[in-house]
Amino acid sequence: MFMPVIKEEDCTRCRACANICPKAVFDAKNGEVTVCSPAYCTGCESCTAVCPKAAVTLKQL
């Protein structure tokens, strides 16, 4: 199981992670990007690949 982690101070709120995630793990509302469904994360690393500031990492649980 994997857990996406957003480093808030580096996040530009571009929503790239939310747009590319095939499992809809992220929520992008009201100018914020959050991890809303971490249980669905498969560890595909799409979110980490598209993040322009490397603000998204995956932790293996």
Biopython code that builds the backbone (N, CA, C, O; Angstrom):
import numpy as np
from Bio.PDB.StructureBuilder import StructureBuilder

atoms = [
    (1, "MET", "N", (0.847, -1.178, 0.000)),
    (1, "MET", "CA", (0.000, 0.000, 0.000)),
    (1, "MET", "C", (0.892, 1.240, 0.000)),
    (1, "MET", "O", (1.953, 1.265, 0.623)),
    (2, "PHE", "N", (0.438, 2.256, -0.707)),
    (2, "PHE", "CA", (1.195, 3.493, -0.825)),
    (2, "PHE", "C", (0.380, 4.675, -0.305)),
    (2, "PHE", "O", (-0.851, 4.647, -0.293)),
    (3, "MET", "N", (1.085, 5.695, 0.116)),
    (3, "MET", "CA", (0.447, 6.908, 0.618)),
    (3, "MET", "C", (1.096, 8.112, -0.058)),
    (3, "MET", "O", (2.266, 8.396, 0.196)),
    (4, "PRO", "N", (0.362, 8.829, -0.915)),
    (4, "PRO", "CA", (0.907, 10.044, -1.498)),
    (4, "PRO", "C", (1.001, 11.134, -0.429)),
    (4, "PRO", "O", (0.102, 11.290, 0.398)),
    (5, "VAL", "N", (2.096, 11.876, -0.462)),
    (5, "VAL", "CA", (2.308, 12.954, 0.496)),
    (5, "VAL", "C", (2.613, 14.227, -0.297)),
    (5, "VAL", "O", (3.477, 14.228, -1.174)),
    (6, "ILE", "N", (1.902, 15.299, 0.017)),
    (6, "ILE", "CA", (2.133, 16.577, -0.641)),
    (6, "ILE", "C", (2.885, 17.487, 0.317)),
    (6, "ILE", "O", (2.420, 17.760, 1.424)),
    (7, "LYS", "N", (4.031, 17.945, -0.110)),
    (7, "LYS", "CA", (4.811, 18.897, 0.684)),
    (7, "LYS", "C", (4.225, 20.281, 0.404)),
    (7, "LYS", "O", (4.536, 20.911, -0.607)),
    (8, "GLU", "N", (3.382, 20.733, 1.311)),
    (8, "GLU", "CA", (2.595, 21.951, 1.114)),
    (8, "GLU", "C", (3.425, 23.172, 0.737)),
    (8, "GLU", "O", (3.008, 23.971, -0.102)),
    (9, "GLU", "N", (4.592, 23.321, 1.348)),
    (9, "GLU", "CA", (5.388, 24.517, 1.077)),
    (9, "GLU", "C", (5.977, 24.526, -0.335)),
    (9, "GLU", "O", (6.376, 25.582, -0.825)),
    (10, "ASP", "N", (6.037, 23.374, -0.989)),
    (10, "ASP", "CA", (6.557, 23.301, -2.355)),
    (10, "ASP", "C", (5.456, 23.213, -3.411)),
    (10, "ASP", "O", (5.712, 23.447, -4.592)),
    (11, "CYS", "N", (4.258, 22.882, -3.002)),
    (11, "CYS", "CA", (3.142, 22.697, -3.929)),
    (11, "CYS", "C", (2.719, 24.040, -4.537)),
    (11, "CYS", "O", (2.503, 25.016, -3.818)),
    (12, "THR", "N", (2.605, 24.074, -5.863)),
    (12, "THR", "CA", (2.171, 25.292, -6.566)),
    (12, "THR", "C", (0.669, 25.267, -6.856)),
    (12, "THR", "O", (0.134, 26.209, -7.440)),
    (13, "ARG", "N", (-0.001, 24.202, -6.454)),
    (13, "ARG", "CA", (-1.434, 24.021, -6.668)),
    (13, "ARG", "C", (-1.804, 24.006, -8.152)),
    (13, "ARG", "O", (-2.867, 24.483, -8.549)),
    (14, "CYS", "N", (-0.909, 23.452, -8.953)),
    (14, "CYS", "CA", (-1.126, 23.396, -10.403)),
    (14, "CYS", "C", (-2.145, 22.317, -10.792)),
    (14, "CYS", "O", (-2.686, 22.346, -11.898)),
    (15, "ARG", "N", (-2.399, 21.395, -9.911)),
    (15, "ARG", "CA", (-3.367, 20.302, -10.091)),
    (15, "ARG", "C", (-2.908, 19.214, -11.053)),
    (15, "ARG", "O", (-3.705, 18.361, -11.444)),
    (16, "ALA", "N", (-1.651, 19.230, -11.434)),
    (16, "ALA", "CA", (-1.152, 18.206, -12.360)),
    (16, "ALA", "C", (-1.320, 16.808, -11.777)),
    (16, "ALA", "O", (-1.694, 15.876, -12.489)),
    (17, "CYS", "N", (-1.045, 16.660, -10.491)),
    (17, "CYS", "CA", (-1.177, 15.349, -9.838)),
    (17, "CYS", "C", (-2.629, 14.868, -9.865)),
    (17, "CYS", "O", (-2.902, 13.703, -10.152)),
    (18, "ALA", "N", (-3.543, 15.768, -9.565)),
    (18, "ALA", "CA", (-4.966, 15.414, -9.557)),
    (18, "ALA", "C", (-5.463, 15.078, -10.957)),
    (18, "ALA", "O", (-6.295, 14.187, -11.130)),
    (19, "ASN", "N", (-4.954, 15.790, -11.947)),
    (19, "ASN", "CA", (-5.395, 15.558, -13.328)),
    (19, "ASN", "C", (-4.886, 14.246, -13.902)),
    (19, "ASN", "O", (-5.559, 13.640, -14.736)),
    (20, "ILE", "N", (-3.716, 13.794, -13.476)),
    (20, "ILE", "CA", (-3.131, 12.586, -14.074)),
    (20, "ILE", "C", (-3.447, 11.304, -13.300)),
    (20, "ILE", "O", (-3.355, 10.210, -13.856)),
    (21, "CYS", "N", (-3.810, 11.425, -12.055)),
    (21, "CYS", "CA", (-4.019, 10.235, -11.214)),
    (21, "CYS", "C", (-5.151, 9.359, -11.753)),
    (21, "CYS", "O", (-6.292, 9.813, -11.837)),
    (22, "PRO", "N", (-4.850, 8.107, -12.120)),
    (22, "PRO", "CA", (-5.878, 7.229, -12.666)),
    (22, "PRO", "C", (-6.877, 6.729, -11.620)),
    (22, "PRO", "O", (-7.927, 6.192, -11.974)),
    (23, "LYS", "N", (-6.564, 6.898, -10.359)),
    (23, "LYS", "CA", (-7.429, 6.395, -9.288)),
    (23, "LYS", "C", (-8.132, 7.505, -8.509)),
    (23, "LYS", "O", (-8.794, 7.223, -7.510)),
    (24, "ALA", "N", (-8.002, 8.755, -8.942)),
    (24, "ALA", "CA", (-8.658, 9.903, -8.299)),
    (24, "ALA", "C", (-8.317, 9.992, -6.815)),
    (24, "ALA", "O", (-9.192, 10.198, -5.974)),
    (25, "VAL", "N", (-7.046, 9.835, -6.511)),
    (25, "VAL", "CA", (-6.573, 9.889, -5.133)),
    (25, "VAL", "C", (-6.547, 11.329, -4.606)),
    (25, "VAL", "O", (-6.671, 11.560, -3.404)),
    (26, "PHE", "N", (-6.385, 12.283, -5.514)),
    (26, "PHE", "CA", (-6.260, 13.694, -5.122)),
    (26, "PHE", "C", (-7.565, 14.447, -5.333)),
    (26, "PHE", "O", (-8.389, 14.082, -6.171)),
    (27, "ASP", "N", (-7.728, 15.498, -4.554)),
    (27, "ASP", "CA", (-8.878, 16.387, -4.691)),
    (27, "ASP", "C", (-8.332, 17.800, -4.876)),
    (27, "ASP", "O", (-7.482, 18.248, -4.108)),
    (28, "ALA", "N", (-8.817, 18.488, -5.881)),
    (28, "ALA", "CA", (-8.357, 19.858, -6.144)),
    (28, "ALA", "C", (-9.568, 20.788, -6.128)),
    (28, "ALA", "O", (-10.283, 20.931, -7.120)),
    (29, "LYS", "N", (-9.774, 21.410, -4.980)),
    (29, "LYS", "CA", (-10.908, 22.323, -4.816)),
    (29, "LYS", "C", (-10.460, 23.569, -4.075)),
    (29, "LYS", "O", (-9.563, 23.521, -3.233)),
    (30, "ASN", "N", (-11.085, 24.661, -4.395)),
    (30, "ASN", "CA", (-10.850, 25.926, -3.688)),
    (30, "ASN", "C", (-9.371, 26.307, -3.625)),
    (30, "ASN", "O", (-8.904, 26.831, -2.614)),
    (31, "GLY", "N", (-8.643, 26.044, -4.700)),
    (31, "GLY", "CA", (-7.237, 26.419, -4.742)),
    (31, "GLY", "C", (-6.311, 25.545, -3.924)),
    (31, "GLY", "O", (-5.144, 25.892, -3.742)),
    (32, "GLU", "N", (-6.791, 24.437, -3.434)),
    (32, "GLU", "CA", (-5.980, 23.505, -2.642)),
    (32, "GLU", "C", (-5.956, 22.140, -3.314)),
    (32, "GLU", "O", (-6.912, 21.750, -3.984)),
    (33, "VAL", "N", (-4.871, 21.427, -3.131)),
    (33, "VAL", "CA", (-4.766, 20.046, -3.598)),
    (33, "VAL", "C", (-4.527, 19.181, -2.369)),
    (33, "VAL", "O", (-3.585, 19.409, -1.611)),
    (34, "THR", "N", (-5.385, 18.192, -2.181)),
    (34, "THR", "CA", (-5.271, 17.316, -1.016)),
    (34, "THR", "C", (-5.336, 15.853, -1.452)),
    (34, "THR", "O", (-5.787, 15.532, -2.551)),
    (35, "VAL", "N", (-4.881, 14.991, -0.574)),
    (35, "VAL", "CA", (-4.996, 13.552, -0.774)),
    (35, "VAL", "C", (-6.315, 13.147, -0.125)),
    (35, "VAL", "O", (-6.444, 13.172, 1.099)),
    (36, "CYS", "N", (-7.286, 12.777, -0.945)),
    (36, "CYS", "CA", (-8.615, 12.477, -0.399)),
    (36, "CYS", "C", (-8.910, 10.979, -0.294)),
    (36, "CYS", "O", (-9.721, 10.569, 0.536)),
    (37, "SER", "N", (-8.266, 10.163, -1.121)),
    (37, "SER", "CA", (-8.537, 8.718, -1.123)),
    (37, "SER", "C", (-7.234, 7.919, -1.196)),
    (37, "SER", "O", (-6.986, 7.236, -2.189)),
    (38, "PRO", "N", (-6.410, 7.997, -0.166)),
    (38, "PRO", "CA", (-5.109, 7.321, -0.223)),
    (38, "PRO", "C", (-5.203, 5.809, -0.363)),
    (38, "PRO", "O", (-4.267, 5.180, -0.858)),
    (39, "ALA", "N", (-6.298, 5.220, 0.057)),
    (39, "ALA", "CA", (-6.441, 3.764, -0.036)),
    (39, "ALA", "C", (-6.480, 3.282, -1.480)),
    (39, "ALA", "O", (-6.215, 2.109, -1.744)),
    (40, "TYR", "N", (-6.806, 4.165, -2.415)),
    (40, "TYR", "CA", (-6.879, 3.791, -3.824)),
    (40, "TYR", "C", (-5.538, 3.889, -4.545)),
    (40, "TYR", "O", (-5.421, 3.449, -5.688)),
    (41, "CYS", "N", (-4.539, 4.451, -3.901)),
    (41, "CYS", "CA", (-3.228, 4.645, -4.534)),
    (41, "CYS", "C", (-2.576, 3.295, -4.822)),
    (41, "CYS", "O", (-2.472, 2.440, -3.942)),
    (42, "THR", "N", (-2.137, 3.119, -6.076)),
    (42, "THR", "CA", (-1.482, 1.875, -6.480)),
    (42, "THR", "C", (0.033, 2.023, -6.582)),
    (42, "THR", "O", (0.738, 1.054, -6.867)),
    (43, "GLY", "N", (0.532, 3.236, -6.348)),
    (43, "GLY", "CA", (1.968, 3.464, -6.418)),
    (43, "GLY", "C", (2.492, 3.599, -7.832)),
    (43, "GLY", "O", (3.666, 3.315, -8.074)),
    (44, "CYS", "N", (1.670, 4.019, -8.771)),
    (44, "CYS", "CA", (2.089, 4.122, -10.177)),
    (44, "CYS", "C", (3.085, 5.257, -10.416)),
    (44, "CYS", "O", (3.769, 5.269, -11.440)),
    (45, "GLU", "N", (3.175, 6.195, -9.502)),
    (45, "GLU", "CA", (4.103, 7.321, -9.542)),
    (45, "GLU", "C", (3.824, 8.340, -10.637)),
    (45, "GLU", "O", (4.697, 9.146, -10.958)),
    (46, "SER", "N", (2.632, 8.324, -11.216)),
    (46, "SER", "CA", (2.273, 9.339, -12.207)),
    (46, "SER", "C", (2.296, 10.726, -11.585)),
    (46, "SER", "O", (2.752, 11.687, -12.206)),
    (47, "CYS", "N", (1.811, 10.825, -10.378)),
    (47, "CYS", "CA", (1.749, 12.122, -9.693)),
    (47, "CYS", "C", (3.138, 12.697, -9.430)),
    (47, "CYS", "O", (3.358, 13.899, -9.571)),
    (48, "THR", "N", (4.061, 11.837, -9.052)),
    (48, "THR", "CA", (5.413, 12.322, -8.780)),
    (48, "THR", "C", (6.118, 12.722, -10.072)),
    (48, "THR", "O", (6.951, 13.629, -10.069)),
    (49, "ALA", "N", (5.792, 12.055, -11.169)),
    (49, "ALA", "CA", (6.428, 12.347, -12.451)),
    (49, "ALA", "C", (5.998, 13.695, -13.024)),
    (49, "ALA", "O", (6.796, 14.365, -13.679)),
    (50, "VAL", "N", (4.757, 14.104, -12.790)),
    (50, "VAL", "CA", (4.268, 15.352, -13.398)),
    (50, "VAL", "C", (4.409, 16.573, -12.502)),
    (50, "VAL", "O", (4.228, 17.698, -12.970)),
    (51, "CYS", "N", (4.721, 16.383, -11.248)),
    (51, "CYS", "CA", (4.813, 17.523, -10.327)),
    (51, "CYS", "C", (6.031, 18.392, -10.694)),
    (51, "CYS", "O", (7.166, 17.918, -10.648)),
    (52, "PRO", "N", (5.795, 19.659, -11.057)),
    (52, "PRO", "CA", (6.909, 20.511, -11.494)),
    (52, "PRO", "C", (7.877, 20.902, -10.383)),
    (52, "PRO", "O", (9.001, 21.314, -10.667)),
    (53, "LYS", "N", (7.466, 20.781, -9.135)),
    (53, "LYS", "CA", (8.310, 21.172, -8.004)),
    (53, "LYS", "C", (8.689, 19.999, -7.115)),
    (53, "LYS", "O", (9.230, 20.200, -6.027)),
    (54, "ALA", "N", (8.416, 18.779, -7.558)),
    (54, "ALA", "CA", (8.689, 17.568, -6.769)),
    (54, "ALA", "C", (8.076, 17.653, -5.380)),
    (54, "ALA", "O", (8.682, 17.243, -4.390)),
    (55, "ALA", "N", (6.865, 18.192, -5.323)),
    (55, "ALA", "CA", (6.159, 18.348, -4.056)),
    (55, "ALA", "C", (5.385, 17.093, -3.641)),
    (55, "ALA", "O", (4.920, 16.993, -2.505)),
    (56, "VAL", "N", (5.253, 16.151, -4.553)),
    (56, "VAL", "CA", (4.520, 14.915, -4.263)),
    (56, "VAL", "C", (5.501, 13.761, -4.163)),
    (56, "VAL", "O", (6.323, 13.547, -5.054)),
    (57, "THR", "N", (5.406, 13.030, -3.081)),
    (57, "THR", "CA", (6.209, 11.822, -2.899)),
    (57, "THR", "C", (5.275, 10.684, -2.502)),
    (57, "THR", "O", (4.135, 10.910, -2.094)),
    (58, "LEU", "N", (5.770, 9.478, -2.628)),
    (58, "LEU", "CA", (5.002, 8.303, -2.212)),
    (58, "LEU", "C", (5.730, 7.622, -1.068)),
    (58, "LEU", "O", (6.942, 7.411, -1.111)),
    (59, "LYS", "N", (4.966, 7.287, -0.053)),
    (59, "LYS", "CA", (5.510, 6.502, 1.052)),
    (59, "LYS", "C", (4.865, 5.125, 0.993)),
    (59, "LYS", "O", (3.649, 4.995, 0.852)),
    (60, "GLN", "N", (5.697, 4.111, 1.102)),
    (60, "GLN", "CA", (5.161, 2.756, 1.136)),
    (60, "GLN", "C", (4.817, 2.416, 2.577)),
    (60, "GLN", "O", (5.629, 2.579, 3.489)),
    (61, "LEU", "N", (3.594, 1.941, 2.756)),
    (61, "LEU", "CA", (3.118, 1.594, 4.105)),
    (61, "LEU", "C", (3.246, 0.110, 4.356)),
    (61, "LEU", "O", (2.895, -0.366, 5.435)),
]
sb = StructureBuilder()
sb.init_structure("model")
sb.init_model(0)
sb.init_chain("A")
sb.init_seg("    ")
for serial, (resi, resn, name, xyz) in enumerate(atoms, 1):
    if name == "N":
        sb.init_residue(resn, " ", resi, " ")
    sb.init_atom(name, np.array(xyz, "f"), 0.0, 1.0, " ", f" {name:<3s}", serial, name[0])
structure = sb.get_structure()
